Amino acid sequence: MEGHEAMTSVANLQPDPAPLLACTISRDVQNFDLLIDEMELELGEAWGDLGFEDALVFFGQPDAAGLEFVAIAVNGADEADLATITDIIRAAKERSIKVILIADQVSPIALHQMLRLGADDFVPYPLPEGALHESIERIRKPAPAPEPAPVAAAAAAPAPAADPDAGTHPAFKAKGDRDGVVLPVHGLAGGCGASTFATNLAWELATVDKTPPRVCLIDFDFQYGSAATYLDLPRKEAVFEILTDTAHADSDTLLQAMLTFNDRLHVLTAPSDMLPLDILGPEEIGKIIDMARANFDFVVIDMPKTIVAWTETVLNRAHLYFAPLELDLRSAQNVLRLVRALKAEGLPHEKLRFVLNRAPKFTDLSAKSRVKRMAESLDISFEVQLPDGGAQVTQANDHGLPLSENAGKNPLRREIQKLAKSLFDLNKAVEAGRA
């Protein structure tokens, strides 16, 4: 009898200290074994599991009242049940239950639809390390913060210098009175310095003259984009919103989603979460570029290394398409692959401008002859050769500053500055010719 009483008391103890804080909702949670482990790690016993059919019924029961969030886990096979899943998201939102979407190989259209219905966060599956923990932290933070309203109220007052949203509202209105030069940067191998080049080129253009052009930097690497890190900018929720609802976006919403660096450079950062690169199609990407062109003189785009359905869209709109690479075999092979692919599709490969990063010094004659042989064998020319900036480059990136602000005399900085000046002067000459 004592044993029975002990068991009963243990059973009775469970609901009180650990009321249900969350539920996973899936067709079969065993398809998401990593999610089970992560939920146990984060919540111990304070979570349950529901099938799609049970979720709507459960929301009407008293136990659902204390739910903090639900993690809806879907994969490609669940797209046939999309109507049921969207009903669950709606029902959760009506009850103020947060929704984390866990998606494994779901088509961009289905993902787009679920996100638009109000999923609060998105985590790809298999779960990256710590991703669920970060997602839970994010959805918990907004609860006490009615911050968006004060931003509008405080717009008239000068923002404090340390306010990360100080650059949220650009100093100009979207008039659509520009016709910007589009300059994508597409690294042809990992670690070849493409994001550093894009970030510093954008900054040098934004500071090139006493009356500088209006410049924006757009980070289209939705998964590993680092422009925000290199400029020490927060990743705004508005970026996620514009990417998942481009159809309703206009130039004003694009500007509101941007942050300014030092009041000069406008930046559309990558979103805070990893998103599939194909969450946007060619039409949506084209719309974002067109809106940016209409409001800026130069639009620098940091591209993902992967070729996706909308790479062609960016290439077609580009004035020059910078392709940084290094003096190594993988870069050489990737040049051949890329040029072959573009020629096969009849795409404008002549827009490519090959940028040799960590180029040899002028005095290193043997390495310079290797550069010459590489260019000849690939049938390309290196329009730009960037010297190795050394440890200062990593330091500047880690401090969230362009090289000009952290190491103004660095040889890499000087070369990018020269390129920015030549692009600025060329554009000025073209505009003068038009006039």
C-alpha positions in Angstrom: 0.0 0.0 0.0 2.8 2.3 0.9 4.4 1.8 -2.6 1.0 2.5 -4.2 0.7 5.7 -2.2 4.3 6.7 -3.2 3.4 6.2 -6.8 0.2 8.1 -6.5 2.0 11.0 -4.8 4.6 11.1 -7.6 1.9 11.1 -10.2 0.1 13.9 -8.4 3.3 15.9 -8.2 3.9 16.0 -11.9 1.0 18.3 -13.1 1.7 21.0 -10.5 5.4 21.7 -10.8 5.3 21.0 -14.6 2.1 22.2 -16.2 2.2 21.9 -20.0 4.1 24.8 -21.3 4.4 23.6 -24.9 3.4 21.0 -27.4 4.8 19.5 -30.5 2.3 19.1 -33.3 3.1 16.7 -36.1 1.8 13.8 -38.2 4.4 11.6 -36.4 6.8 13.1 -33.9 9.1 10.1 -34.5 10.0 11.7 -37.8 11.6 14.5 -35.8 13.7 12.7 -33.2 16.1 15.6 -32.9 13.1 17.8 -31.9 12.1 15.3 -29.1 15.6 15.5 -27.7 15.7 19.3 -27.9 12.2 19.7 -26.3 13.2 17.5 -23.4 16.4 19.5 -23.0 14.5 22.8 -22.9 11.4 21.9 -21.1 12.0 18.6 -19.2 8.5 17.0 -18.7 6.6 20.2 -19.3 5.6 19.4 -22.9 3.4 17.1 -24.8 2.9 15.7 -28.3 -0.2 16.0 -30.5 -1.2 14.8 -33.9 -2.7 17.2 -36.4 -6.2 15.9 -35.8 -5.9 16.2 -32.0 -4.5 19.7 -31.9 -7.7 21.7 -32.6 -9.6 19.6 -30.0 -6.9 20.1 -27.4 -6.9 23.9 -27.8 -10.4 23.9 -26.4 -9.5 22.0 -23.2 -8.4 23.6 -19.9 -4.9 22.1 -20.2 -4.2 24.3 -23.2 -4.7 27.5 -21.2 -1.1 27.5 -19.9 0.5 26.8 -23.3 3.4 29.1 -24.0 4.0 27.9 -27.5 3.5 25.0 -30.0 6.2 23.6 -32.2 4.5 22.6 -35.5 6.8 20.1 -37.2 6.1 19.5 -40.9 7.9 17.8 -43.8 7.3 17.5 -47.5 4.8 14.7 -47.0 2.6 17.0 -44.9 1.9 19.4 -47.7 -1.3 17.5 -48.6 -2.6 18.5 -45.1 -1.7 22.1 -45.5 -5.3 23.2 -44.9 -5.4 21.4 -41.5 -2.0 22.9 -40.5 -3.0 26.4 -41.4 -6.2 25.9 -39.3 -4.0 24.9 -36.3 -1.8 28.0 -36.8 -4.9 30.3 -36.9 -6.4 28.6 -33.8 -3.1 29.0 -31.9 -2.9 32.6 -32.8 -6.5 33.2 -31.7 -5.6 31.9 -28.3 -2.3 33.9 -28.1 -0.2 30.8 -28.2 3.1 31.4 -30.0 3.9 29.2 -33.0 7.4 27.9 -33.9 7.5 26.2 -37.3 9.9 23.3 -37.7 10.2 22.6 -41.5 12.0 19.7 -43.2 12.1 20.0 -47.0 8.9 21.9 -47.3 8.3 23.7 -50.6 8.8 27.5 -50.5 5.1 28.2 -51.4 3.8 26.1 -48.5 6.4 27.6 -46.1 5.5 31.1 -47.2 1.8 30.4 -46.6 2.4 29.1 -43.1 4.7 32.0 -42.2 2.2 34.5 -43.4 -0.5 33.1 -41.2 1.5 34.2 -38.2 4.0 31.6 -37.2 6.3 33.5 -34.8 9.5 31.8 -35.7 10.9 29.3 -38.2 13.6 26.7 -37.6 14.9 24.4 -40.4 15.1 20.7 -39.7 17.5 18.9 -39.0 17.8 21.4 -36.2 21.1 23.4 -36.2 22.8 23.3 -32.8 21.1 25.6 -30.3 18.5 26.8 -32.9 15.4 25.7 -30.9 16.8 27.2 -27.7 17.4 30.5 -29.5 14.0 30.4 -31.1 12.3 29.9 -27.7 14.3 32.8 -26.2 13.2 35.0 -29.1 9.5 34.2 -28.7 9.7 34.8 -25.0 11.4 38.2 -25.2 8.6 40.2 -27.0 6.0 39.4 -24.3 6.9 42.3 -22.0 7.9 44.7 -24.7 5.5 47.1 -26.3 8.4 48.6 -28.2 7.1 49.1 -31.8 4.7 51.8 -30.6 7.2 54.0 -28.8 9.4 54.0 -31.8 6.8 56.0 -33.8 6.2 58.3 -30.8 9.9 58.8 -30.3 10.6 59.5 -34.0 10.3 63.2 -33.4 12.7 63.1 -30.5 16.4 62.6 -31.1 17.3 58.9 -30.7 19.9 58.0 -28.2 23.3 57.2 -29.8 23.3 53.6 -28.6 19.8 52.8 -29.8 20.2 49.9 -32.3 17.1 51.1 -34.1 18.5 54.6 -34.6 18.9 53.9 -38.2 15.5 52.3 -38.7 13.9 55.4 -40.2 16.0 56.7 -43.2 16.4 60.4 -43.4 14.7 60.5 -46.7 11.3 59.5 -48.1 10.9 56.9 -50.8 10.3 59.0 -53.9 11.4 56.6 -56.6 13.5 59.3 -58.2 16.8 57.3 -58.7 18.0 54.7 -61.1 20.7 53.0 -59.1 23.7 51.0 -60.3 23.3 47.3 -59.2 26.5 45.7 -58.1 26.1 42.1 -56.9 29.1 40.3 -55.2 29.1 36.5 -55.6 32.0 34.6 -54.0 33.1 31.6 -56.1 34.6 29.7 -53.2 34.1 29.6 -49.4 36.2 32.1 -47.5 37.3 34.1 -50.5 36.3 37.4 -48.8 33.1 38.2 -50.8 31.1 39.6 -47.8 34.1 41.6 -46.6 34.5 43.0 -50.2 30.7 43.8 -50.5 30.5 45.5 -47.1 33.6 47.6 -47.6 32.8 48.5 -51.2 29.3 49.7 -50.1 30.8 51.8 -47.3 33.5 53.3 -49.6 30.9 54.2 -52.1 28.8 55.8 -49.4 31.7 58.0 -48.3 33.4 58.6 -51.6 32.6 62.3 -52.0 31.7 65.4 -50.1 28.2 65.0 -51.6 28.2 61.2 -51.6 25.8 59.0 -53.5 22.9 57.3 -51.7 24.0 53.7 -51.2 22.4 50.5 -49.9 23.8 47.1 -49.1 21.4 44.2 -49.5 22.3 40.8 -47.9 20.6 38.1 -50.0 22.4 35.3 -48.2 19.3 34.3 -46.1 21.2 31.6 -44.3 24.8 32.7 -43.5 24.6 36.4 -44.4 27.2 38.4 -42.3 26.7 42.0 -43.4 24.9 42.6 -40.1 27.9 41.2 -38.2 30.5 43.1 -40.1 28.7 46.4 -39.5 27.5 45.5 -35.9 23.8 45.9 -36.8 20.9 44.1 -35.2 18.8 41.8 -37.5 15.3 43.3 -37.5 12.1 41.4 -37.6 10.9 43.7 -40.4 13.4 41.9 -42.7 11.7 38.6 -42.2 8.3 40.3 -42.8 9.4 41.8 -46.1 10.9 38.6 -47.3 7.8 36.5 -46.4 5.3 39.1 -47.8 7.1 40.7 -50.7 3.8 40.9 -52.7 2.5 43.6 -50.3 5.8 45.4 -49.9 6.6 48.9 -51.3 9.5 51.2 -51.3 8.4 52.6 -47.9 8.3 49.2 -46.2 11.7 48.4 -47.8 13.3 51.5 -46.3 11.6 50.8 -42.9 13.2 47.3 -43.0 16.7 48.8 -43.5 19.1 50.1 -40.8 21.7 52.8 -41.4 25.4 52.5 -40.5 26.9 55.8 -39.4 24.0 57.6 -41.0 25.5 57.0 -44.4 25.0 53.4 -45.6 21.5 51.8 -45.6 21.6 48.0 -45.0 18.9 45.3 -45.5 20.5 42.6 -43.3 19.9 38.9 -43.6 17.0 37.8 -41.4 17.8 36.6 -37.9 16.8 33.0 -38.7 18.1 30.7 -41.3 15.6 30.7 -44.2 15.6 28.6 -47.3 17.3 30.4 -50.2 14.3 29.6 -52.4 11.8 31.3 -50.0 11.7 34.0 -52.6 11.3 33.5 -56.3 12.7 35.4 -59.2 9.7 37.8 -59.2 10.1 38.8 -55.5 13.8 39.2 -55.8 13.4 41.4 -58.9 10.8 43.5 -57.0 13.2 44.2 -54.1 16.0 45.1 -56.4 13.8 47.4 -58.5 12.5 49.2 -55.4 16.1 49.7 -54.1 17.3 50.9 -57.6 14.5 53.5 -57.6 15.6 55.0 -54.3 19.4 54.6 -54.3 22.3 55.6 -56.5 24.2 52.3 -55.8 22.8 49.0 -54.8 25.4 46.5 -53.6 24.1 43.0 -53.1 25.9 40.3 -51.1 24.9 37.0 -52.8 24.9 33.5 -51.5 27.5 31.2 -53.0 24.8 28.8 -54.1 23.3 29.3 -57.6 19.5 29.5 -57.1 16.4 30.1 -59.3 16.7 33.9 -58.8 20.5 34.2 -59.5 19.6 34.8 -63.1 17.2 37.7 -62.0 20.1 39.4 -60.1 22.5 38.9 -63.0 20.1 40.3 -65.5 19.6 43.5 -63.4 23.3 43.8 -62.6 25.4 46.5 -64.2 28.6 44.6 -63.1 28.6 41.2 -61.3 31.7 40.9 -59.1 33.0 37.4 -58.6 35.7 37.2 -55.9 38.0 34.2 -56.0 41.5 33.1 -54.9 44.6 31.8 -56.6 43.8 28.1 -56.1 42.4 25.1 -58.0 38.9 25.1 -56.4 38.4 28.7 -57.5 39.6 27.9 -61.0 37.3 25.0 -61.3 34.3 27.0 -60.0 35.0 29.8 -62.6 34.8 27.2 -65.4 31.6 25.7 -64.0 29.9 29.1 -63.6 30.9 30.5 -67.0 29.9 27.2 -68.7 26.5 27.3 -66.9 25.8 30.9 -67.9 26.8 30.3 -71.5 24.6 27.2 -71.7 21.6 29.2 -70.6 22.5 32.2 -72.8 22.9 34.5 -69.8 25.0 37.6 -69.9 28.3 36.2 -68.6 30.1 39.2 -69.9 28.8 41.1 -66.9 31.1 39.1 -64.6 34.1 40.9 -63.2 36.6 38.6 -61.6 38.1 39.9 -58.4 41.3 38.1 -57.3 41.5 38.3 -53.5 44.7 37.9 -51.6 46.6 38.7 -54.8 50.4 38.3 -54.6 52.5 41.3 -53.9 54.1 43.2 -56.8 57.5 41.8 -55.8 56.4 38.2 -55.8 57.2 37.5 -59.5 56.6 33.7 -59.4 53.1 34.1 -57.9 52.4 36.9 -60.4 53.2 34.6 -63.3 50.8 32.0 -61.7 48.1 34.7 -61.8 48.8 35.3 -65.5 48.7 31.6 -66.3 45.5 31.1 -64.4 43.8 34.0 -66.2 45.0 32.7 -69.6 44.0 29.1 -69.0 40.5 30.2 -67.8 40.2 32.8 -70.6 39.3 35.5 -68.1 40.9 38.7 -67.0 41.2 39.9 -63.4 39.6 43.3 -63.4 40.5 43.8 -59.7 43.4 42.4 -57.7 43.0 42.8 -53.9 46.0 42.5 -51.7 45.9 40.4 -48.5 44.7 42.7 -45.7 46.0 40.3 -43.0 44.8 40.1 -39.5 43.4 43.6 -39.5 40.5 42.4 -41.8 39.3 39.8 -39.3 39.7 42.3 -36.5 37.6 44.9 -38.3 34.9 42.4 -39.1 34.8 41.2 -35.6 34.5 44.7 -34.3 31.7 45.4 -36.7 33.5 48.2 -38.5 34.5 48.8 -42.2 38.3 48.8 -42.7 38.3 52.6 -43.3 37.1 53.1 -39.7 39.4 50.5 -38.1 42.5 50.3 -40.3 42.4 53.2 -42.8 45.9 52.5 -44.2 45.3 48.8 -44.8 46.3 47.9 -48.4 43.1 46.0 -49.0 41.1 49.1 -47.8 43.0 51.4 -50.2 42.4 49.1 -53.2 38.6 48.9 -52.5 38.6 52.7 -52.0 40.2 53.1 -55.4 37.6 50.8 -57.0 34.7 52.7 -55.3 36.1 56.0 -56.6 36.4 54.7 -60.2 32.8 53.3 -60.1 31.6 56.7 -58.7 33.4 58.7 -61.4 32.3 56.4 -64.2 28.7 56.6 -63.1 29.0 60.4 -62.9 30.4 60.5 -66.4 27.6 58.3 -67.7 24.9 60.6 -66.0 26.6 63.7 -67.4 26.5 62.1 -70.9 22.8 61.4 -70.5 22.1 65.0 -69.5 
